[in-house]
Amino acid sequence: MVNRPQDTNPFEFIAIASLRTAQLMRGCVPRVAPGHKLTTTAQLEVVAGRVLRLPPVQAPNGHEGA
């Protein structure tokens, strides 16, 4: 079991880890030592700070978007 950092929102931790798991399933190179299932590897990457959440981009009109 991977313990999330205490300063991380549980929902955000799982959301980021699940998106990273999808990337690993598509063939991305792991950023931590391999040897675990992909979901565990993704969680370890988030805990290690190797995968970060980017803040939403603010559009000029004040709405979120790209």
DSSP file (Angstrom, degrees, kcal/mol; ACC not computed):
  #  RESIDUE AA STRUCTURE BP1 BP2  ACC     N-H-->O    O-->H-N    N-H-->O    O-->H-N    TCO  KAPPA ALPHA  PHI   PSI    X-CA   Y-CA   Z-CA
    1    1 A M              0   0    0      0, 0.0     2,-0.5     0, 0.0    39,-0.0   0.000 360.0 360.0 360.0 137.5    0.0    0.0    0.0
    2    2 A V        -     0   0    0      0, 0.0     2,-0.6     0, 0.0    42,-0.0  -0.869 360.0-142.9-101.2 126.8    1.2    3.5   -0.9
    3    3 A N        -     0   0    0     -2,-0.5     3,-0.1    41,-0.0     0, 0.0  -0.787  17.4-134.9 -90.4 124.4    0.7    6.2    1.6
    4    4 A R        -     0   0    0     -2,-0.6     2,-0.1     1,-0.1    40,-0.0  -0.396  33.1 -90.2 -73.0 153.9   -0.2    9.5    0.0
    5    5 A P    >   -     0   0    0      0, 0.0     3,-1.8     0, 0.0    -1,-0.1  -0.390  33.2-126.1 -61.6 141.9    1.5   12.7    1.3
    6    6 A Q  T 3  S+     0   0    0      1,-0.3    -2,-0.1    -3,-0.1     0, 0.0   0.765 108.3  57.8 -63.8 -26.2   -0.5   14.3    4.1
    7    7 A D  T 3  S+     0   0    0      2,-0.1     2,-0.4     0, 0.0    -1,-0.3   0.344  91.3  92.3 -87.4   8.9   -0.6   17.7    2.3
    8    8 A T  S <  S-     0   0    0     -3,-1.8    -4,-0.0     4,-0.0     3,-0.0  -0.875  81.6-118.9-107.2 133.8   -2.2   16.1   -0.7
    9    9 A N     >  -     0   0    0     -2,-0.4     4,-2.5     1,-0.1     5,-0.2  -0.494  22.7-132.8 -64.2 132.1   -6.0   15.9   -1.3
   10   10 A P  H  > S+     0   0    0      0, 0.0     4,-2.1     0, 0.0     5,-0.2   0.896 105.3  48.5 -58.1 -42.2   -7.0   12.2   -1.5
   11   11 A F  H  > S+     0   0    0      1,-0.2     4,-2.6     2,-0.2     5,-0.2   0.928 112.3  48.3 -64.1 -44.3   -9.1   12.8   -4.6
   12   12 A E  H  > S+     0   0    0      1,-0.2     4,-2.7     2,-0.2     5,-0.3   0.897 109.3  53.9 -63.3 -40.5   -6.4   14.7   -6.3
   13   13 A F  H  X S+     0   0    0     -4,-2.5     4,-2.3     1,-0.2    -1,-0.2   0.935 113.0  42.1 -58.6 -48.3   -3.8   12.0   -5.5
   14   14 A I  H  X S+     0   0    0     -4,-2.1     4,-2.5     2,-0.2    -2,-0.2   0.886 113.6  52.4 -68.7 -39.0   -6.0    9.3   -7.0
   15   15 A A  H  X S+     0   0    0     -4,-2.6     4,-2.0     2,-0.2    -2,-0.2   0.933 113.2  43.3 -63.3 -45.7   -6.9   11.4  -10.0
   16   16 A I  H  X S+     0   0    0     -4,-2.7     4,-2.3     1,-0.2    -2,-0.2   0.920 114.8  50.0 -66.5 -43.2   -3.3   12.2  -10.8
   17   17 A A  H  X S+     0   0    0     -4,-2.3     4,-2.3    -5,-0.3    -2,-0.2   0.878 110.1  50.6 -64.0 -37.4   -2.2    8.6  -10.2
   18   18 A S  H  X S+     0   0    0     -4,-2.5     4,-1.9     2,-0.2    -1,-0.2   0.898 110.3  49.0 -69.5 -38.3   -4.9    7.2  -12.5
   19   19 A L  H  X S+     0   0    0     -4,-2.0     4,-1.6     1,-0.2    -2,-0.2   0.905 112.7  48.4 -64.9 -39.5   -4.0    9.6  -15.3
   20   20 A R  H  X S+     0   0    0     -4,-2.3     4,-2.5     2,-0.2    -2,-0.2   0.876 106.9  56.5 -67.7 -36.7   -0.3    8.6  -14.9
   21   21 A T  H  X S+     0   0    0     -4,-2.3     4,-2.4     1,-0.2    -1,-0.2   0.913 105.3  51.9 -59.2 -42.6   -1.3    4.9  -14.9
   22   22 A A  H  X S+     0   0    0     -4,-1.9     4,-1.3     1,-0.2    -1,-0.2   0.894 109.1  50.2 -61.1 -40.0   -3.0    5.4  -18.3
   23   23 A Q  H  <>S+     0   0    0     -4,-1.6     5,-2.0     1,-0.2     4,-0.4   0.925 110.5  49.2 -63.9 -43.8    0.2    7.0  -19.6
   24   24 A L  H ><5S+     0   0    0     -4,-2.5     3,-1.3     1,-0.2    -2,-0.2   0.879 107.4  55.1 -63.3 -37.5    2.3    4.0  -18.3
   25   25 A M  H 3<5S+     0   0    0     -4,-2.4    -1,-0.2     1,-0.3    -2,-0.2   0.812 104.1  55.1 -65.0 -29.1   -0.2    1.6  -19.9
   26   26 A R  T 3<5S-     0   0    0     -4,-1.3    -1,-0.3    -3,-0.3    -2,-0.2   0.510 132.0 -91.3 -82.3  -4.3    0.4    3.4  -23.3
   27   27 A G  T < 5 +     0   0    0     -3,-1.3    -3,-0.2    -4,-0.4    -2,-0.1   0.546  68.9 155.9 112.3   7.7    4.2    2.8  -22.9
   28   28 A C      < -     0   0    0     -5,-2.0    -1,-0.2     1,-0.1     0, 0.0  -0.316  50.7-103.5 -64.2 151.7    5.6    5.8  -21.1
   29   29 A V        -     0   0    0      1,-0.1    -1,-0.1     2,-0.0    -5,-0.0  -0.615  36.9-113.6 -79.3 130.3    8.8    5.2  -19.3
   30   30 A P        -     0   0    0      0, 0.0    -1,-0.1     0, 0.0    12,-0.0  -0.333  14.1-150.1 -62.7 145.0    8.5    4.9  -15.5
   31   31 A R  S    S+     0   0    0     10,-0.1     2,-0.3     2,-0.1    -2,-0.0   0.371  80.2  48.4 -99.2   2.2   10.1    7.7  -13.4
   32   32 A V  S    S-     0   0    0     18,-0.0    13,-0.1     1,-0.0     9,-0.0  -0.824 111.7 -64.2-128.7 172.3   10.8    5.5  -10.4
   33   33 A A        -     0   0    0     -2,-0.3     3,-0.1     1,-0.1    -2,-0.1  -0.370  58.0-131.3 -59.5 126.8   12.4    2.0  -10.2
   34   34 A P        +     0   0    0      0, 0.0     3,-0.1     0, 0.0    -1,-0.1  -0.163  67.3 101.2 -71.8 173.8   10.1   -0.5  -12.0
   35   35 A G        +     0   0    0      1,-0.6     2,-0.2     0, 0.0    -2,-0.1   0.362  65.9  84.7 129.4  -0.3    9.1   -3.8  -10.5
   36   36 A H  S    S-     0   0    0     -3,-0.1    -1,-0.6     1,-0.1     2,-0.0  -0.708  88.9 -79.9-118.7 171.6    5.5   -3.0   -9.3
   37   37 A K     >  -     0   0    0     -2,-0.2     4,-2.6     1,-0.1     5,-0.2  -0.347  50.4-107.0 -64.4 158.1    2.2   -3.1  -11.0
   38   38 A L  H  > S+     0   0    0      1,-0.2     4,-2.5     2,-0.2     5,-0.2   0.859 118.5  53.8 -61.3 -37.3    1.5    0.0  -13.1
   39   39 A T  H  > S+     0   0    0      2,-0.2     4,-1.9     1,-0.2    -1,-0.2   0.906 111.8  44.9 -65.1 -39.8   -1.0    1.5  -10.6
   40   40 A T  H  > S+     0   0    0      2,-0.2     4,-2.6     1,-0.2    -2,-0.2   0.899 111.5  53.2 -69.3 -40.5    1.5    1.2   -7.8
   41   41 A T  H  X S+     0   0    0     -4,-2.6     4,-2.1     1,-0.2    -2,-0.2   0.919 109.0  49.7 -59.4 -44.0    4.3    2.6   -9.9
   42   42 A A  H  X S+     0   0    0     -4,-2.5     4,-2.0     1,-0.2    -1,-0.2   0.911 111.0  49.0 -62.6 -42.9    2.1    5.6  -10.7
   43   43 A Q  H  X S+     0   0    0     -4,-1.9     4,-2.5     1,-0.2    -1,-0.2   0.907 110.1  51.3 -64.2 -41.1    1.3    6.2   -7.1
   44   44 A L  H  X S+     0   0    0     -4,-2.6     4,-2.3     1,-0.2    -1,-0.2   0.871 107.9  53.1 -63.4 -36.2    5.0    5.9   -6.1
   45   45 A E  H  <>S+     0   0    0     -4,-2.1     5,-2.4     2,-0.2     6,-0.9   0.905 109.7  47.7 -64.5 -41.4    5.8    8.5   -8.8
   46   46 A V  H ><5S+     0   0    0     -4,-2.0     3,-1.1     4,-0.2    -2,-0.2   0.932 112.6  48.4 -65.5 -44.8    3.2   10.9   -7.4
   47   47 A V  H 3<5S+     0   0    0     -4,-2.5    -2,-0.2     1,-0.3    -1,-0.2   0.880 110.3  52.2 -61.7 -38.6    4.5   10.4   -3.8
   48   48 A A  T 3<5S-     0   0    0     -4,-2.3    -1,-0.3    -5,-0.2    -2,-0.2   0.536 115.1-116.5 -76.3  -5.7    8.1   11.0   -5.0
   49   49 A G  T < 5S+     0   0    0     -3,-1.1    -3,-0.2    -4,-0.5    -2,-0.1   0.664  81.7 123.2  79.5  15.4    7.2   14.2   -6.7
   50   50 A R  S   <S+     0   0    0     -5,-2.4     2,-0.4    -6,-0.2    -4,-0.2   0.638  71.9  47.4 -83.0 -15.3    8.0   12.9  -10.2
   51   51 A V  S    S-     0   0    0     -6,-0.9     2,-0.3    -5,-0.1    -2,-0.2  -0.995  76.4-173.1-127.7 123.9    4.5   13.6  -11.4
   52   52 A L        -     0   0    0     -2,-0.4     2,-0.5    -3,-0.1    -6,-0.0  -0.851  24.7-120.6-119.9 152.8    3.0   17.0  -10.7
   53   53 A R        -     0   0    0     -2,-0.3   -41,-0.0     0, 0.0   -37,-0.0  -0.778  26.3-142.3 -87.8 130.5   -0.4   18.6  -11.2
   54   54 A L        -     0   0    0     -2,-0.5     3,-0.1     1,-0.0     0, 0.0  -0.781  21.4-115.8 -91.6 136.9   -0.4   21.7  -13.3
   55   55 A P        -     0   0    0      0, 0.0    -1,-0.0     0, 0.0     0, 0.0  -0.366  41.7 -91.0 -67.6 151.8   -2.7   24.5  -12.3
   56   56 A P        -     0   0    0      0, 0.0     2,-0.4     0, 0.0    10,-0.1  -0.297  41.6-114.7 -62.6 147.7   -5.5   25.3  -14.8
   57   57 A V        -     0   0    0     -3,-0.1     8,-2.0     8,-0.0     2,-0.6  -0.686  23.5-135.0 -84.7 132.7   -4.7   28.0  -17.3
   58   58 A Q  B     -A   64   0A   0     -2,-0.4     6,-0.2     6,-0.2     5,-0.1  -0.790  16.2-140.2 -90.4 124.6   -6.7   31.1  -17.1
   59   59 A A    >   -     0   0    0      4,-3.1     3,-2.3    -2,-0.6     7,-0.0  -0.416  28.6-105.1 -75.5 158.5   -8.1   32.4  -20.4
   60   60 A P  T 3  S+     0   0    0      0, 0.0    -1,-0.1     0, 0.0    -2,-0.0   0.794 120.8  58.2 -56.2 -29.3   -8.0   36.2  -21.0
   61   61 A N  T 3  S-     0   0    0      2,-0.1     3,-0.1     1,-0.1    -2,-0.0   0.421 122.5-104.0 -84.0   3.7  -11.8   36.4  -20.4
   62   62 A G  S <  S+     0   0    0     -3,-2.3     2,-0.2     1,-0.3    -1,-0.1   0.377  84.0 118.5  94.1  -4.3  -11.4   34.9  -16.9
   63   63 A H        -     0   0    0      1,-0.1    -4,-3.1    -5,-0.1    -1,-0.3  -0.655  68.9-107.8 -94.5 152.8  -12.6   31.4  -17.7
   64   64 A E  B     +A   58   0A   0     -2,-0.2     2,-0.3    -6,-0.2    -6,-0.2  -0.503  67.6  95.9 -74.8 147.9  -10.5   28.2  -17.4
   65   65 A G              0   0    0     -8,-2.0    -8,-0.0    -2,-0.2     0, 0.0  -0.895 360.0 360.0 155.5 178.9   -9.3   26.6  -20.6
   66   66 A A              0   0    0     -2,-0.3    -8,-0.1   -10,-0.1    -1,-0.1   0.424 360.0 360.0-104.9 360.0   -6.4   26.4  -22.9
